[in-house]
Amino acid sequence: MTIRRAAPLLAILIAGAAAAQQAKHNSNAPVDFDADHMEVHDLEHRAFLTGSVRAVQQDMTLTADRVTANYTGSMANSGQGSGGSPQIHRLDATGHVVVTRPTEVAHGDYGIYDLDKRLVTLIGKVTLDRTGPNASTVRGGRLVINLDTNQATMDGGAVGGSGTTGKGGRVSGRFTVPQHNDNNAPATKPAGK
């Protein structure tokens, strides 16, 4: 089975666990951040955050070494009536990227949070760990989480160029199996008796 053919099955399995465990994320909630340093290029509508960056929106947290925030409006005019306040549209994260939600933690080399499309994408040495009764771990080259549907899709290869892929360019992981108490197993009759 090729990765492309296996991807829909994996997406269904991952999405089922996600839908059961995650409430719908509110992408309209404000994004609070802190970092060691911030540099604003207001004419380019970008803010560069560096050093132990942490961005929090509702119950989702993104941490990374560096984050670029793309926005509309103006930082210089924020608080001066309508139209001046910056409206964030996208966060680009690099270096030790971690996205944490109540029942999952995802790690990758690069991350993109597109607030308009409500998509979180991690690229490069991606690991998704789910907790709870449907605990699982999945590894690959690219993970896309749709915050509207809680559907997660993992690809084995990274996008473009020399990006890092999953094990052998494939998605790999482990599914848990319901545990049964062998003492309560139905007795079987020997054959022919």
Phi and psi in degrees as GROMACS dihedral restraints (atoms count N, CA, C in turn):
[ dihedral_restraints ]
;  ai    aj    ak    al  type     phi  dphi    fc
    3     4     5     6     1   -78.9    20    10
    4     5     6     7     1   164.7    20    10
    6     7     8     9     1   -60.7    20    10
    7     8     9    10     1   -42.8    20    10
    9    10    11    12     1   -61.7    20    10
   10    11    12    13     1   -39.2    20    10
   12    13    14    15     1   -75.0    20    10
   13    14    15    16     1   -32.5    20    10
   15    16    17    18     1   -77.1    20    10
   16    17    18    19     1   -24.3    20    10
   18    19    20    21     1   -57.6    20    10
   19    20    21    22     1   -44.1    20    10
   21    22    23    24     1   -61.8    20    10
   22    23    24    25     1   -39.8    20    10
   24    25    26    27     1   -63.5    20    10
   25    26    27    28     1   -46.3    20    10
   27    28    29    30     1   -62.6    20    10
   28    29    30    31     1   -41.2    20    10
   30    31    32    33     1   -61.5    20    10
   31    32    33    34     1   -39.9    20    10
   33    34    35    36     1   -64.7    20    10
   34    35    36    37     1   -44.7    20    10
   36    37    38    39     1   -65.0    20    10
   37    38    39    40     1   -43.8    20    10
   39    40    41    42     1   -67.5    20    10
   40    41    42    43     1   -43.3    20    10
   42    43    44    45     1   -64.0    20    10
   43    44    45    46     1   -38.6    20    10
   45    46    47    48     1   -60.6    20    10
   46    47    48    49     1   -45.3    20    10
   48    49    50    51     1   -65.8    20    10
   49    50    51    52     1   -40.4    20    10
   51    52    53    54     1   -66.7    20    10
   52    53    54    55     1   -45.7    20    10
   54    55    56    57     1   -63.1    20    10
   55    56    57    58     1   -35.8    20    10
   57    58    59    60     1   -70.8    20    10
   58    59    60    61     1   -27.0    20    10
   60    61    62    63     1  -107.3    20    10
   61    62    63    64     1   -23.0    20    10
   63    64    65    66     1  -110.7    20    10
   64    65    66    67     1   134.3    20    10
   66    67    68    69     1   -79.3    20    10
   67    68    69    70     1   160.0    20    10
   69    70    71    72     1   -63.4    20    10
   70    71    72    73     1   132.4    20    10
   72    73    74    75     1   -78.6    20    10
   73    74    75    76     1   138.4    20    10
   75    76    77    78     1   -92.5    20    10
   76    77    78    79     1    94.8    20    10
   78    79    80    81     1   -74.2    20    10
   79    80    81    82     1    -5.8    20    10
   81    82    83    84     1   -88.9    20    10
   82    83    84    85     1    -7.8    20    10
   84    85    86    87     1   -66.6    20    10
   85    86    87    88     1   152.5    20    10
   87    88    89    90     1   -65.4    20    10
   88    89    90    91     1   155.8    20    10
   90    91    92    93     1  -107.8    20    10
   91    92    93    94     1   116.4    20    10
   93    94    95    96     1   -96.4    20    10
   94    95    96    97     1   141.4    20    10
   96    97    98    99     1  -139.9    20    10
   97    98    99   100     1   159.0    20    10
   99   100   101   102     1  -148.3    20    10
  100   101   102   103     1   151.4    20    10
  102   103   104   105     1  -160.0    20    10
  103   104   105   106     1   166.7    20    10
  105   106   107   108     1   -71.1    20    10
  106   107   108   109     1   -31.3    20    10
  108   109   110   111     1  -149.7    20    10
  109   110   111   112     1   146.0    20    10
  111   112   113   114     1  -136.7    20    10
  112   113   114   115     1   132.5    20    10
  114   115   116   117     1  -124.4    20    10
  115   116   117   118     1   125.6    20    10
  117   118   119   120     1  -107.2    20    10
  118   119   120   121     1   129.5    20    10
  120   121   122   123     1  -113.6    20    10
  121   122   123   124     1    81.8    20    10
  123   124   125   126     1   -63.4    20    10
  124   125   126   127     1   -36.3    20    10
  126   127   128   129     1   -66.5    20    10
  127   128   129   130     1   -26.9    20    10
  129   130   131   132     1   -93.1    20    10
  130   131   132   133     1    -4.1    20    10
  132   133   134   135     1    59.2    20    10
  133   134   135   136     1    45.4    20    10
  135   136   137   138     1  -135.7    20    10
  136   137   138   139     1   142.7    20    10
  138   139   140   141     1  -123.1    20    10
  139   140   141   142     1   129.8    20    10
  141   142   143   144     1  -105.6    20    10
  142   143   144   145     1   117.0    20    10
  144   145   146   147     1  -107.8    20    10
  145   146   147   148     1   131.2    20    10
  147   148   149   150     1  -134.9    20    10
  148   149   150   151     1   153.1    20    10
  150   151   152   153     1    81.5    20    10
  151   152   153   154     1   100.3    20    10
  153   154   155   156     1    48.3    20    10
  154   155   156   157     1    54.8    20    10
  156   157   158   159     1   -74.9    20    10
  157   158   159   160     1   139.1    20    10
  159   160   161   162     1  -137.6    20    10
  160   161   162   163     1   121.7    20    10
  162   163   164   165     1  -121.3    20    10
  163   164   165   166     1   129.1    20    10
  165   166   167   168     1  -124.3    20    10
  166   167   168   169     1   129.2    20    10
  168   169   170   171     1  -132.0    20    10
  169   170   171   172     1   113.8    20    10
  171   172   173   174     1    55.3    20    10
  172   173   174   175     1  -117.2    20    10
  174   175   176   177     1  -104.0    20    10
  175   176   177   178     1    16.7    20    10
  177   178   179   180     1  -113.9    20    10
  178   179   180   181     1   134.5    20    10
  180   181   182   183     1  -124.4    20    10
  181   182   183   184     1   133.4    20    10
  183   184   185   186     1  -114.4    20    10
  184   185   186   187     1   127.0    20    10
  186   187   188   189     1  -123.2    20    10
  187   188   189   190     1   148.3    20    10
  189   190   191   192     1  -167.5    20    10
  190   191   192   193     1   169.1    20    10
  192   193   194   195     1   -71.8    20    10
  193   194   195   196     1   -39.0    20    10
  195   196   197   198     1  -141.6    20    10
  196   197   198   199     1   141.6    20    10
  198   199   200   201     1  -138.3    20    10
  199   200   201   202     1   133.4    20    10
  201   202   203   204     1  -106.5    20    10
  202   203   204   205     1   123.6    20    10
  204   205   206   207     1  -101.3    20    10
  205   206   207   208     1   122.8    20    10
  207   208   209   210     1  -101.2    20    10
  208   209   210   211     1   129.9    20    10
  210   211   212   213     1  -142.4    20    10
  211   212   213   214     1   166.3    20    10
  213   214   215   216     1  -111.5    20    10
  214   215   216   217     1   166.4    20    10
  216   217   218   219     1    88.4    20    10
  217   218   219   220     1  -158.4    20    10
  219   220   221   222     1  -142.5    20    10
  220   221   222   223     1   133.6    20    10
  222   223   224   225     1   -68.2    20    10
  223   224   225   226     1   -35.8    20    10
  225   226   227   228     1   -65.3    20    10
  226   227   228   229     1   -32.7    20    10
  228   229   230   231     1  -100.3    20    10
  229   230   231   232     1     7.4    20    10
  231   232   233   234     1   -62.2    20    10
  232   233   234   235     1   139.4    20    10
  234   235   236   237     1    84.3    20    10
  235   236   237   238     1     4.2    20    10
  237   238   239   240     1  -110.7    20    10
  238   239   240   241     1    52.0    20    10
  240   241   242   243     1    90.8    20    10
  241   242   243   244     1  -169.6    20    10
  243   244   245   246     1   -74.8    20    10
  244   245   246   247     1   149.2    20    10
  246   247   248   249     1    86.0    20    10
  247   248   249   250     1   -19.0    20    10
  249   250   251   252     1   -87.9    20    10
  250   251   252   253     1   -29.4    20    10
  252   253   254   255     1   -65.1    20    10
  253   254   255   256     1   135.2    20    10
  255   256   257   258     1   -69.7    20    10
  256   257   258   259     1   138.3    20    10
  258   259   260   261     1  -115.6    20    10
  259   260   261   262     1   114.7    20    10
  261   262   263   264     1   -76.4    20    10
  262   263   264   265     1   139.2    20    10
  264   265   266   267     1  -119.6    20    10
  265   266   267   268     1   -27.7    20    10
  267   268   269   270     1  -157.0    20    10
  268   269   270   271     1   142.5    20    10
  270   271   272   273     1  -119.5    20    10
  271   272   273   274     1   127.0    20    10
  273   274   275   276     1  -111.2    20    10
  274   275   276   277     1   120.7    20    10
  276   277   278   279     1  -117.0    20    10
  277   278   279   280     1   142.8    20    10
  279   280   281   282     1  -137.7    20    10
  280   281   282   283     1   149.5    20    10
  282   283   284   285     1    80.3    20    10
  283   284   285   286     1   106.6    20    10
  285   286   287   288     1    52.3    20    10
  286   287   288   289     1    51.7    20    10
  288   289   290   291     1   -77.2    20    10
  289   290   291   292     1   130.1    20    10
  291   292   293   294     1  -134.4    20    10
  292   293   294   295     1   129.7    20    10
  294   295   296   297     1  -116.2    20    10
  295   296   297   298     1   124.0    20    10
  297   298   299   300     1  -119.1    20    10
  298   299   300   301     1   129.6    20    10
  300   301   302   303     1  -127.0    20    10
  301   302   303   304     1   171.2    20    10
  303   304   305   306     1   -51.5    20    10
  304   305   306   307     1   -37.4    20    10
  306   307   308   309     1  -121.9    20    10
  307   308   309   310     1    17.9    20    10
  309   310   311   312     1  -154.3    20    10
  310   311   312   313     1   151.8    20    10
  312   313   314   315     1  -134.2    20    10
  313   314   315   316     1   127.5    20    10
  315   316   317   318     1  -119.9    20    10
  316   317   318   319     1   137.0    20    10
  318   319   320   321     1  -120.6    20    10
  319   320   321   322     1   146.3    20    10
  321   322   323   324     1  -164.9    20    10
  322   323   324   325     1   172.1    20    10
  324   325   326   327     1   -78.7    20    10
  325   326   327   328     1   -36.6    20    10
  327   328   329   330     1  -133.5    20    10
  328   329   330   331     1   150.4    20    10
  330   331   332   333     1  -142.1    20    10
  331   332   333   334     1   147.2    20    10
  333   334   335   336     1  -133.5    20    10
  334   335   336   337     1   126.3    20    10
  336   337   338   339     1  -115.2    20    10
  337   338   339   340     1   105.5    20    10
  339   340   341   342     1   -91.8    20    10
  340   341   342   343     1   102.5    20    10
  342   343   344   345     1   -69.5    20    10
  343   344   345   346     1   -30.3    20    10
  345   346   347   348     1   -69.3    20    10
  346   347   348   349     1   -42.5    20    10
  348   349   350   351     1   -88.7    20    10
  349   350   351   352     1   -10.3    20    10
  351   352   353   354     1    60.1    20    10
  352   353   354   355     1    44.8    20    10
  354   355   356   357     1  -122.5    20    10
  355   356   357   358     1   137.1    20    10
  357   358   359   360     1  -112.5    20    10
  358   359   360   361     1   125.7    20    10
  360   361   362   363     1  -123.1    20    10
  361   362   363   364     1   130.1    20    10
  363   364   365   366     1  -117.2    20    10
  364   365   366   367     1   140.0    20    10
  366   367   368   369     1  -132.7    20    10
  367   368   369   370     1   139.4    20    10
  369   370   371   372     1    87.7    20    10
  370   371   372   373     1   112.2    20    10
  372   373   374   375     1    48.4    20    10
  373   374   375   376     1    53.8    20    10
  375   376   377   378     1   -83.5    20    10
  376   377   378   379     1   136.4    20    10
  378   379   380   381     1  -131.7    20    10
  379   380   381   382     1   131.8    20    10
  381   382   383   384     1  -119.0    20    10
  382   383   384   385     1   117.4    20    10
  384   385   386   387     1  -110.5    20    10
  385   386   387   388     1   123.4    20    10
  387   388   389   390     1  -107.3    20    10
  388   389   390   391     1   143.9    20    10
  390   391   392   393     1  -112.5    20    10
  391   392   393   394     1   176.4    20    10
  393   394   395   396     1    92.3    20    10
  394   395   396   397     1  -164.3    20    10
  396   397   398   399     1   -65.6    20    10
  397   398   399   400     1   -22.9    20    10
  399   400   401   402     1  -106.5    20    10
  400   401   402   403     1    39.9    20    10
  402   403   404   405     1   -58.2    20    10
  403   404   405   406     1   139.2    20    10
  405   406   407   408     1  -160.0    20    10
  406   407   408   409     1   160.4    20    10
  408   409   410   411     1  -131.3    20    10
  409   410   411   412     1   131.9    20    10
  411   412   413   414     1  -131.6    20    10
  412   413   414   415     1   138.9    20    10
  414   415   416   417     1  -125.5    20    10
  415   416   417   418     1   146.8    20    10
  417   418   419   420     1  -173.5    20    10
  418   419   420   421     1  -165.7    20    10
  420   421   422   423     1   -95.8    20    10
  421   422   423   424     1   -27.5    20    10
  423   424   425   426     1  -148.7    20    10
  424   425   426   427     1   135.0    20    10
  426   427   428   429     1  -124.0    20    10
  427   428   429   430     1   132.7    20    10
  429   430   431   432     1  -123.2    20    10
  430   431   432   433     1   124.0    20    10
  432   433   434   435     1  -112.6    20    10
  433   434   435   436     1   121.4    20    10
  435   436   437   438     1   -90.0    20    10
  436   437   438   439     1   112.7    20    10
  438   439   440   441     1   -73.0    20    10
  439   440   441   442     1   -18.8    20    10
  441   442   443   444     1   -75.3    20    10
  442   443   444   445     1   -40.0    20    10
  444   445   446   447     1  -105.6    20    10
  445   446   447   448     1   -10.5    20    10
  447   448   449   450     1    62.3    20    10
  448   449   450   451     1    21.4    20    10
  450   451   452   453     1   -86.3    20    10
  451   452   453   454     1   132.5    20    10
  453   454   455   456     1  -116.1    20    10
  454   455   456   457     1   135.6    20    10
  456   457   458   459     1  -125.6    20    10
  457   458   459   460     1   128.8    20    10
  459   460   461   462     1  -115.1    20    10
  460   461   462   463     1   132.8    20    10
  462   463   464   465     1  -110.3    20    10
  463   464   465   466     1   151.8    20    10
  465   466   467   468     1   -76.3    20    10
  466   467   468   469     1   -33.7    20    10
  468   469   470   471     1  -103.7    20    10
  469   470   471   472     1   147.8    20    10
  471   472   473   474     1   -78.6    20    10
  472   473   474   475     1   163.3    20    10
  474   475   476   477     1   -82.7    20    10
  475   476   477   478     1   129.5    20    10
  477   478   479   480     1    67.6    20    10
  478   479   480   481     1   161.2    20    10
  480   481   482   483     1    38.2    20    10
  481   482   483   484     1  -136.4    20    10
  483   484   485   486     1  -101.7    20    10
  484   485   486   487     1    32.1    20    10
  486   487   488   489     1   -60.0    20    10
  487   488   489   490     1   155.1    20    10
  489   490   491   492     1   -80.1    20    10
  490   491   492   493     1   139.6    20    10
  492   493   494   495     1  -109.9    20    10
  493   494   495   496     1   176.8    20    10
  495   496   497   498     1   -71.7    20    10
  496   497   498   499     1  -175.0    20    10
  498   499   500   501     1   -57.9    20    10
  499   500   501   502     1   111.1    20    10
  501   502   503   504     1    65.8    20    10
  502   503   504   505     1    22.9    20    10
  504   505   506   507     1    74.2    20    10
  505   506   507   508     1    19.3    20    10
  507   508   509   510     1  -124.5    20    10
  508   509   510   511     1   161.4    20    10
  510   511   512   513     1   -81.0    20    10
  511   512   513   514     1   135.8    20    10
  513   514   515   516     1  -135.7    20    10
  514   515   516   517     1   157.4    20    10
  516   517   518   519     1   179.1    20    10
  517   518   519   520     1  -167.5    20    10
  519   520   521   522     1  -143.6    20    10
  520   521   522   523     1   131.7    20    10
  522   523   524   525     1  -102.8    20    10
  523   524   525   526     1   142.4    20    10
  525   526   527   528     1   -84.4    20    10
  526   527   528   529     1   156.3    20    10
  528   529   530   531     1  -119.5    20    10
  529   530   531   532     1   135.9    20    10
  531   532   533   534     1   -57.1    20    10
  532   533   534   535     1   136.4    20    10
  534   535   536   537     1   -90.4    20    10
  535   536   537   538     1   131.3    20    10
  537   538   539   540     1  -111.0    20    10
  538   539   540   541     1   143.3    20    10
  540   541   542   543     1   -82.0    20    10
  541   542   543   544     1   114.8    20    10
  543   544   545   546     1   -63.2    20    10
  544   545   546   547     1   -22.8    20    10
  546   547   548   549     1   -68.2    20    10
  547   548   549   550     1   -23.8    20    10
  549   550   551   552     1  -100.1    20    10
  550   551   552   553     1     8.6    20    10
  552   553   554   555     1   -69.3    20    10
  553   554   555   556     1   141.7    20    10
  555   556   557   558     1   -64.1    20    10
  556   557   558   559     1   140.6    20    10
  558   559   560   561     1   -72.4    20    10
  559   560   561   562     1   140.7    20    10
  561   562   563   564     1  -108.0    20    10
  562   563   564   565     1   141.8    20    10
  564   565   566   567     1   -84.5    20    10
  565   566   567   568     1   142.2    20    10
  567   568   569   570     1   -62.3    20    10
  568   569   570   571     1   148.0    20    10
  570   571   572   573     1   -60.6    20    10
  571   572   573   574     1   136.5    20    10
  573   574   575   576     1    82.6    20    10
  574   575   576   577     1     8.9    20    10
